[in-house]
Amino acid sequence: MDLVQSKSWWDSVDALASVIGKVLRYRHDGMDQAIGHGNMWVRRVAILHQLGWRNKTNQTLLFSYSLQRAHEKEFFIQKAIGWALRDYARHNPQAVREFTAEERARLSPLSYREANKHAASDI
């Protein structure tokens, strides 16, 4: 996570989140600590580390992390929540639709919109 903090911008952090996700190989080592970290970019990695995991995504963890950070006003966190949910919706659109409908008041408009960006085409 030191590299995440020293190379802090969305493009480098997102690339590192992908690498971290591959290294973890469907585990979540350190992510419970990362989601509450003082550095916004480290929190972003925790939200994004499951991108592309499809049926290996821990839905409970994804939804929990999304809600833990839903209060943040930071654009890059709101966008990450939406992106992570949208990515998971490719595998389980119904779960994401239900989650975002139930938690709409807690999610930022950006997170909600990004999560449901392709929802109409899944119906």
Backbone torsions as a table, in degrees:
resi	resn	phi	psi	omega
1	MET	NA	-13.9	177.2
2	ASP	-61.1	-41.3	-179.9
3	LEU	-65.5	-37.2	177.0
4	VAL	-58.6	-40.8	-177.3
5	GLN	-77.4	-26.0	-178.2
6	SER	-92.6	-18.2	178.7
7	LYS	-117.8	55.8	-168.5
8	SER	-87.1	95.9	165.2
9	TRP	-157.2	158.2	-170.0
10	TRP	-56.8	-40.6	-175.3
11	ASP	-69.2	-42.5	178.9
12	SER	-72.8	-38.8	179.8
13	VAL	-66.4	-41.2	179.7
14	ASP	-65.5	-38.6	176.3
15	ALA	-63.9	-41.9	178.2
16	LEU	-66.9	-36.0	177.3
17	ALA	-61.5	-39.5	178.0
18	SER	-64.1	-44.6	178.5
19	VAL	-63.4	-44.4	179.0
20	ILE	-60.9	-43.1	176.9
21	GLY	-59.5	-39.7	178.2
22	LYS	-69.2	-39.6	178.7
23	VAL	-65.5	-41.2	-179.0
24	LEU	-68.3	-26.9	177.2
25	ARG	45.9	62.9	175.5
26	TYR	72.6	18.2	171.4
27	ARG	-110.3	177.1	-175.1
28	HIS	-135.3	28.9	-177.6
29	ASP	-52.5	123.1	176.2
30	GLY	82.0	-8.0	-175.4
31	MET	-74.3	-30.3	176.1
32	ASP	-62.9	-35.0	176.0
33	GLN	-75.8	-38.2	-177.3
34	ALA	-65.2	-35.6	-176.6
35	ILE	-66.2	-22.6	178.1
36	GLY	-106.6	9.9	-176.1
37	HIS	-64.4	152.2	178.7
38	GLY	-69.8	-19.2	-179.4
39	ASN	-94.4	123.4	-177.3
40	MET	-58.5	-36.3	-177.2
41	TRP	-69.5	-33.8	176.5
42	VAL	-66.9	-41.3	176.1
43	ARG	-61.4	-38.9	178.9
44	ARG	-61.6	-41.1	177.6
45	VAL	-60.1	-42.6	179.5
46	ALA	-60.4	-39.5	179.7
47	ILE	-68.9	-38.9	-172.2
48	LEU	-92.8	-9.2	-170.2
49	HIS	-61.8	-18.4	-179.4
50	GLN	-95.0	5.2	-180.0
51	LEU	-53.4	131.9	176.9
52	GLY	82.2	2.2	-178.0
53	TRP	-78.4	-14.9	178.6
54	ARG	47.6	-116.5	-175.8
55	ASN	-71.7	-6.5	176.2
56	LYS	-91.4	-6.5	178.6
57	THR	-61.7	134.5	173.7
58	ASN	-84.7	97.5	-175.4
59	GLN	-59.8	-43.1	-179.7
60	THR	-59.3	-44.5	179.8
61	LEU	-67.0	-43.8	179.0
62	LEU	-58.6	-48.0	-179.2
63	PHE	-67.2	-39.7	178.6
64	SER	-62.8	-48.1	179.3
65	TYR	-62.2	-39.0	178.8
66	SER	-60.8	-43.7	179.9
67	LEU	-72.9	-34.4	178.4
68	GLN	-61.4	-31.5	-176.8
69	ARG	-108.4	2.1	-176.0
70	ALA	-59.7	-26.6	-178.6
71	HIS	-74.8	-15.3	-175.0
72	GLU	-68.1	140.2	178.0
73	LYS	-90.0	-10.9	-177.4
74	GLU	-62.8	122.1	-179.4
75	PHE	-52.2	-46.5	-174.3
76	PHE	-68.4	-24.5	174.4
77	ILE	-79.2	-46.6	178.6
78	GLN	-58.3	-43.6	179.7
79	LYS	-65.2	-41.1	179.7
80	ALA	-62.9	-41.5	177.8
81	ILE	-59.2	-49.8	179.4
82	GLY	-61.2	-41.9	-179.3
83	TRP	-65.0	-45.7	-179.5
84	ALA	-63.0	-42.5	178.3
85	LEU	-66.8	-41.9	178.5
86	ARG	-62.5	-40.0	178.0
87	ASP	-62.1	-44.6	178.8
88	TYR	-67.4	-31.4	179.0
89	ALA	-62.0	-22.6	176.0
90	ARG	-65.2	-27.5	178.6
91	HIS	-96.0	-40.6	-175.3
92	ASN	-137.4	72.3	-175.9
93	PRO	-61.7	-35.7	-178.2
94	GLN	-64.5	-42.0	179.9
95	ALA	-63.1	-41.1	-179.9
96	VAL	-69.2	-42.4	177.2
97	ARG	-58.9	-46.0	-179.3
98	GLU	-64.8	-44.3	179.8
99	PHE	-61.8	-48.8	-176.6
100	THR	-68.9	-32.9	176.5
101	ALA	-67.0	-44.0	-179.4
102	GLU	-67.3	-35.9	-174.1
103	GLU	-106.4	15.9	-175.3
104	ARG	-54.3	-39.4	-179.3
105	ALA	-66.5	-26.9	-179.7
106	ARG	-88.6	-30.9	-179.1
107	LEU	-79.0	146.4	175.3
108	SER	-68.3	155.5	175.4
109	PRO	-55.6	-37.6	178.9
110	LEU	-63.9	-47.9	179.8
111	SER	-60.7	-45.3	-179.8
112	TYR	-61.0	-48.5	-178.4
113	ARG	-61.9	-46.3	-179.8
114	GLU	-64.1	-40.7	-179.2
115	ALA	-62.5	-35.6	-174.8
116	ASN	-104.4	16.4	-175.4
117	LYS	-53.1	-38.3	-177.3
118	HIS	-112.8	15.5	-174.9
119	ALA	-61.2	-38.2	-177.7
120	ALA	-62.4	-33.9	-178.7
121	SER	-76.5	-12.2	-180.0
122	ASP	-90.2	-10.1	-174.7
123	ILE	-80.5	NA	NA
